[in-house]
């Protein structure tokens, strides 16, 4: 048996077409989550780990192409809690990645 949960958490960030602004916002959020929860943090857009961000900086690890003029999709994963946070325009979409009881 497994359970999947989904939540929406509002924020004031609305610059989804600005990759540098998105990167900075995602890194600030990832840093806050990593320091408060003491969890291994992954930032998805090429499987960038928090250790890579600390070592190389966000400018080198989070430089992504913007395909078809669509906003970049940034995802933060918290491994210990099996939670995925996806940056959306004005909110975080937070999904559990399927917690299993067995």
C-alpha positions as CSV (number, residue, x, y, z in Angstrom):
1,X,0.0,0.0,0.0
2,X,1.3,3.5,-0.8
3,X,0.2,7.0,-0.4
4,X,0.8,10.0,-2.7
5,X,0.1,13.5,-1.4
6,X,0.2,16.8,-3.3
7,X,0.2,20.4,-1.9
8,X,0.5,23.9,-3.2
9,X,2.5,26.5,-1.3
10,X,2.3,30.1,-2.5
11,X,5.2,32.4,-3.0
12,X,5.7,35.8,-4.5
13,X,8.2,34.8,-7.3
14,X,6.7,35.4,-10.8
15,X,9.8,35.7,-13.1
16,X,9.6,32.3,-14.6
17,X,11.1,33.4,-18.0
18,X,14.3,34.7,-16.3
19,X,16.6,31.7,-15.9
20,X,19.0,33.5,-13.6
21,X,16.3,34.8,-11.3
22,X,14.8,31.2,-11.2
23,X,18.2,29.8,-10.4
24,X,18.7,32.2,-7.5
25,X,15.3,31.6,-6.1
26,X,15.7,27.8,-6.3
27,X,19.1,27.9,-4.7
28,X,17.9,30.1,-1.8
29,X,15.0,27.7,-1.2
30,X,17.3,24.6,-1.5
31,X,19.7,26.1,0.9
32,X,17.0,26.9,3.4
33,X,15.6,23.3,3.1
34,X,19.1,21.7,3.4
35,X,20.0,23.7,6.5
36,X,16.7,23.4,8.3
37,X,15.9,19.8,7.5
38,X,19.5,18.5,7.3
39,X,18.6,16.5,4.2
40,X,20.3,15.6,1.0
41,X,19.0,18.0,-1.6
42,X,18.9,17.5,-5.4
43,X,18.0,20.2,-7.8
44,X,16.7,18.7,-11.0
45,X,17.6,20.1,-14.4
46,X,20.4,17.7,-15.1
47,X,20.5,16.0,-11.7
48,X,22.6,18.6,-9.9
49,X,23.3,17.7,-6.3
50,X,23.6,20.2,-3.5
51,X,27.3,19.2,-3.2
52,X,27.8,20.2,-6.9
53,X,26.2,23.6,-6.2
54,X,28.4,24.2,-3.2
55,X,31.5,23.1,-5.1
56,X,31.0,24.8,-8.5
57,X,28.4,27.5,-7.7
58,X,24.9,27.9,-9.1
59,X,26.1,29.8,-12.2
60,X,27.9,26.7,-13.5
61,X,25.6,24.0,-12.3
62,X,22.2,25.6,-13.1
63,X,22.8,27.0,-16.5
64,X,20.0,25.5,-18.6
65,X,18.6,26.1,-22.1
66,X,15.1,27.5,-22.3
67,X,13.4,25.3,-24.9
68,X,10.5,26.6,-27.1
69,X,10.2,29.8,-25.1
70,X,8.6,27.9,-22.2
71,X,9.6,28.6,-18.6
72,X,12.4,26.4,-17.2
73,X,11.2,23.7,-14.8
74,X,13.2,23.5,-11.7
75,X,12.6,20.7,-9.2
76,X,14.1,20.3,-5.7
77,X,14.0,16.7,-4.3
78,X,14.4,15.9,-0.6
79,X,15.6,12.3,-0.5
80,X,14.9,11.5,3.2
81,X,11.3,12.6,2.9
82,X,10.6,11.4,-0.6
83,X,9.3,14.9,-1.6
84,X,9.5,16.8,-4.8
85,X,9.1,20.6,-5.0
86,X,8.4,21.9,-8.5
87,X,8.7,25.7,-9.1
88,X,5.6,27.2,-10.7
89,X,4.6,30.8,-11.3
90,X,3.5,32.0,-7.9
91,X,3.6,28.7,-6.0
92,X,5.6,25.5,-5.3
93,X,3.9,22.3,-6.3
94,X,4.9,19.8,-3.6
95,X,4.4,16.0,-4.3
96,X,5.3,13.0,-2.3
97,X,7.0,10.5,-4.5
98,X,5.0,7.6,-3.2
99,X,5.5,6.6,0.4
100,X,5.1,2.8,0.7
101,X,4.0,1.1,3.9
102,X,5.5,-2.3,2.9
